[in-house]
Amino acid sequence: MALKRAIVLMFFCAIIPLSAIQQSPSPGAQAAGSQASMANSAENAQIRQMASARGDEMQALREDLKKMRALVRQMETNLAFVDSTQTPLKHQFQLEIDMWRTLIDQMERRTQGNSR
């Protein structure tokens, strides 16, 4: 009987410290959690910064497109003052205006696609 008590007592003495060790977080686990938290917050800050920069880029692109549209309108106005007969030079100017319109339209489609 004394032997059984001694075994049971030894068993409980061994289990109590083990359960205390398992319940308290180790310093290594706390450090790993802290590092993961810092990495996550740094990543979130970087994402916010990239979104802000992208917004600034999109706004600058829209402003550039407005300027380009105004310049194409000026080119068209100037072309109207060129001789009324169809010359190779007048045709070349018309082709350039068409090319610029195509490029501007393409850029506007990209800005609309990126803003969604």
C-alpha positions in Angstrom: 0.0 0.0 0.0 2.8 2.4 0.8 4.4 1.5 -2.5 1.1 2.5 -4.3 1.0 5.8 -2.5 4.5 6.5 -3.3 3.9 5.8 -7.0 0.8 7.9 -7.1 2.5 10.7 -5.3 5.5 10.6 -7.7 3.1 10.5 -10.6 1.3 13.7 -9.4 4.6 15.4 -8.7 5.7 14.8 -12.2 2.4 15.9 -13.9 2.0 19.2 -12.0 5.2 20.8 -13.2 4.6 19.4 -16.8 1.2 21.0 -16.9 2.5 24.3 -15.7 5.2 24.3 -18.4 2.6 23.6 -21.1 0.3 26.3 -19.9 2.8 29.2 -19.8 3.9 30.4 -23.2 7.6 30.1 -23.8 9.7 33.2 -24.5 10.5 31.8 -27.9 6.8 31.5 -28.8 6.2 35.0 -27.6 9.1 36.4 -29.6 7.9 34.5 -32.7 4.4 35.9 -32.2 5.8 39.4 -31.8 7.9 39.1 -34.9 4.9 37.8 -36.9 2.8 40.7 -35.6 5.5 43.3 -36.6 5.8 41.7 -40.0 2.1 41.8 -40.6 1.8 45.4 -39.6 4.7 46.4 -41.8 3.1 44.5 -44.7 -0.2 46.3 -44.1 1.6 49.7 -44.0 3.4 48.9 -47.3 0.1 47.9 -48.9 -1.5 51.2 -47.8 1.5 53.1 -49.2 1.3 51.3 -52.5 -2.4 52.0 -52.8 -1.8 55.7 -52.1 1.0 55.9 -54.6 -1.2 54.1 -57.2 -4.0 56.6 -56.6 -1.5 59.5 -57.1 -0.3 57.9 -60.3 -3.8 57.5 -61.6 -4.7 61.1 -60.9 -1.5 62.3 -62.7 -2.4 60.0 -65.6 -5.9 61.5 -65.8 -4.5 65.0 -65.8 -2.0 64.1 -68.6 -4.9 62.7 -70.6 -6.8 66.0 -70.3 -3.8 67.9 -71.6 -3.3 65.4 -74.4 -7.0 65.9 -75.5 -6.6 69.6 -75.5 -3.4 69.4 -77.6 -5.2 67.1 -80.1 -8.1 69.7 -80.3 -5.5 72.4 -81.1 -4.0 70.2 -83.8 -7.4 69.7 -85.4 -8.0 73.5 -85.2 -4.7 74.2 -86.9 -5.4 71.6 -89.5 -8.6 73.3 -90.4 -6.6 76.4 -91.4 -4.4 74.5 -93.8 -5.2 74.7 -97.5 -8.6 73.1 -98.3 -7.1 70.8 -100.9 -6.0 67.4 -99.8 -2.2 67.5 -99.8 0.2 64.8 -98.6 1.2 67.1 -95.7 -2.4 67.6 -94.7 -3.1 63.9 -94.9 0.0 63.3 -92.7 -1.3 65.7 -90.1 -4.7 63.9 -90.1 -3.0 60.6 -89.6 -1.1 61.9 -86.7 -4.2 63.3 -85.1 -5.9 59.9 -85.5 -2.9 58.1 -84.0 -3.0 60.4 -81.0 -6.7 59.9 -80.5 -6.2 56.1 -80.6 -3.5 56.3 -78.0 -5.5 58.6 -75.7 -8.5 56.3 -76.0 -6.4 53.3 -75.1 -4.9 55.1 -72.1 -8.4 56.1 -70.9 -9.6 52.5 -71.1 -6.6 51.5 -69.0 -7.4 54.1 -66.3 -11.0 53.0 -66.2 -10.0 49.3 -65.9 -7.5 50.1 -63.2 -9.8 52.3 -61.2 -12.3 49.4 -60.6 
